[in-house]
């Protein structure tokens, strides 16, 4: 059973507009959520995270929103740039000590010039 | 710092062969892990370690062994390669902080089993 779901395999936006990537989860024991960005032929790189006790975290053009009651989080990129074109993975950590991360399947973002 | 390094970058094996994928980090991270990435499947955890001498299984451990004799190194062994193990393998490491286990990934090893 998939605990972290990214239901949109792909997303295409125009340069300068907002990109919104969504992620849903089922496990109430997740205490941290992270977003990773991955370019082809490279390893994923950490982008931004949010604790389950917060509902928003911002870092430059990137903002993550968490709605615990809906078990939903989203990553907003404003403004979108062609260099943001990549696969974005949502990940969650289960509290309790194992530190394991559970990843979604990813969303491929394409930002068109 | 070199960060997380992985060797080799590419490898082709025949069914039944064994090999070791190397992973090293120079950041003194306690936590290390191995993932595989398959098309449409995201990243799946194979094995992980919270420190030297301590390892545990992830979501898809069958067919793989690990050991952690030093803080720096975390090799992944394929005992008898199968075509189902064709994948891209990523090693990652992190400090066990309160920031949700932000992991640093290596560049990956692309493995093909014929």
Contacts between the chains, C-beta under 8 A, distances in Angstrom:
chain1	res1	chain2	res2	distance
A	6	B	42	7.9
A	9	B	40	7.7
A	31	B	100	7.4
A	32	B	99	7.4
A	32	B	100	2.7
A	32	B	101	7.0
A	33	B	100	7.3
A	34	B	100	5.8
A	34	B	101	7.8
A	34	B	102	6.5
A	36	B	105	7.9
A	41	B	107	7.8
A	41	B	108	7.5
A	42	B	107	6.0
A	42	B	108	7.4
A	43	B	4	7.4
A	43	B	90	5.4
A	43	B	92	7.7
A	43	B	105	3.4
A	43	B	106	5.3
A	43	B	107	5.1
A	43	B	108	5.5
A	44	B	43	7.2
A	44	B	90	7.2
A	44	B	105	4.9
A	45	B	105	7.0
A	46	B	102	5.0
A	46	B	103	7.1
A	46	B	104	7.2
A	49	B	99	6.3
A	49	B	100	4.9
A	49	B	102	6.3
A	51	B	100	6.9
A	89	B	42	6.4
A	89	B	43	6.5
A	91	B	43	7.9
A	93	B	100	5.1
A	93	B	101	5.2
A	98	B	48	7.9
A	98	B	50	8.0
A	98	B	56	7.3
A	99	B	31	5.8
A	99	B	48	7.7
A	99	B	50	6.6
A	99	B	94	7.7
A	99	B	96	6.2
A	99	B	101	4.6
A	100	B	33	7.9
A	100	B	45	6.1
A	100	B	48	6.5
A	100	B	58	6.7
A	100	B	101	7.9
A	101	B	33	8.0
A	101	B	45	7.3
A	101	B	101	5.9
A	101	B	103	6.7
A	102	B	45	7.8
A	103	B	35	7.7
A	103	B	42	4.6
A	103	B	43	4.2
A	103	B	44	7.4
A	104	B	42	5.6
A	105	B	40	6.3
A	105	B	41	6.3
A	105	B	42	3.9
A	106	B	42	5.5
